[in-house]
Amino acid sequence: MDFVFSFINKAYLCNQILNTFCMETPNWSELSFGYMPTDYNIRCAYRNGKWGTLEITSDTTIPMHVAATSLHYGQEAFEGLKAFMGKDGKIRIFRPDENAKRLQSTCDGIMMPKMSTELFLEAVVKAVTLNKRFVPPYGSGASLYIRPLLIGTSPQVGVKPADEYLFLIFVMPVGPYFKEGFKPTPMVILRQYDRAAPLGTGTYKVGGNYAASLVAGEKAHAMGYSAVLYLDAKEKKYVDECGPANFFGIKNNTYITPESTSILPSITNKSLMQLARDMGMKVEQRRVPVEELSTFEEAGACGTAAVISPIIRIDDIVENISYQFSKNGEAGPVCTRLYEKLRAIQNGDEPDVHGWNVVID
Ligand SMILES: *Cc1c(COP(=O)(O)O)cnc(C)c1O
């Protein structure tokens, strides 16, 4: 009896010690956007033409076949979304159903099996719930980033889709994007680089698009810019994607965002378009000629990581033209209002009239 008690006690203590020394919850105010281990990740395998059950693990590695299609032919897709702790102690996940749909579209794009929206949502909720102690507190400005991943795992050396796939989700707490306040940054047009071709994979969230953007991105960072503003790859006449984010401009009470066959449909952009309409603005999704940049009162990049990154200036290096959006170094009034509105909905501070949040009690 004594032995059993001391054994249980020891096991409990070991776990406590592990939690305290190995996986302490982070200092919320010091978080950046970087990988950090949490308690569990969720996995689900696709075999024999169907998805299996959700599995929970603490293992952060994957055993892989050396000839897996994800390693050789880029059968890899990912998603990115966030969960927020509200003042009411409830966790809100922002529009996960949209991520499920976008992943399905990516699957069609690179011949991977689709997962149902229900199974995707179940996996997201499970990943968040099991790692609840890593959801940063309300008011910290930090949030829990959720990263779903889907890869081809079975061997194939001929160029063909895999027969077997692995879906997984890990999560990590991330800091507020704007540590020194909501400040605009400069971006650059580098005409010698493209990110994605007009009828290529730009509309899908695949790692290959990111590999294709690394050289230009590093070059931009080295020159002091926060991102590359890509032009359309075919004619170099129209504004396309803004690094890993969508571009938008504001003028005459209108929210304008490029329409293109190489832009990833951002869920943040979709949400901002709705909020702009709600605020009585006009919304235009159309081709945006690069010269039109000179007419915008405000401009920004949008995506899950930052919501909005306001743009101070865009330099078109080759053409030696500079487009200025902020004269005093501050974000414009429309960008600020949209940013604050979306953040308030995500944090549960304002009514979620469009039913965007999935709330976990
Ligand atoms: C993920 C991503 C975005 C932003 O999409 P959100 O759903 O708003 O996070 C924009 N552009 C690219 C290329 C992306 O991969």
PDBQT file of the ligand as one rigid body, heavy atoms in Angstrom, charges set to zero:
ROOT
HETATM    1  C1  LIG A 401      -1.646  32.369 -45.634  1.00  0.00    +0.000 C 
HETATM    2  C2  LIG A 401      -1.381  33.386 -46.664  1.00  0.00    +0.000 A 
HETATM    3  C3  LIG A 401      -2.040  34.635 -46.693  1.00  0.00    +0.000 A 
HETATM    4  C4  LIG A 401      -2.954  35.101 -45.596  1.00  0.00    +0.000 C 
HETATM    5  O1  LIG A 401      -4.093  34.338 -45.433  1.00  0.00    +0.000 OA
HETATM    6  P1  LIG A 401      -4.905  34.434 -44.077  1.00  0.00    +0.000 P 
HETATM    7  O2  LIG A 401      -5.963  33.403 -44.227  1.00  0.00    +0.000 OA
HETATM    8  O3  LIG A 401      -5.456  35.803 -43.982  1.00  0.00    +0.000 OA
HETATM    9  O4  LIG A 401      -3.950  34.139 -42.985  1.00  0.00    +0.000 OA
HETATM   10  C5  LIG A 401      -1.796  35.481 -47.742  1.00  0.00    +0.000 A 
HETATM   11  N1  LIG A 401      -0.929  35.159 -48.717  1.00  0.00    +0.000 NA
HETATM   12  C6  LIG A 401      -0.251  33.987 -48.722  1.00  0.00    +0.000 A 
HETATM   13  C7  LIG A 401       0.680  33.691 -49.824  1.00  0.00    +0.000 C 
HETATM   14  C8  LIG A 401      -0.468  33.065 -47.701  1.00  0.00    +0.000 A 
HETATM   15  O5  LIG A 401       0.195  31.905 -47.718  1.00  0.00    +0.000 OA
ENDROOT
TORSDOF 0
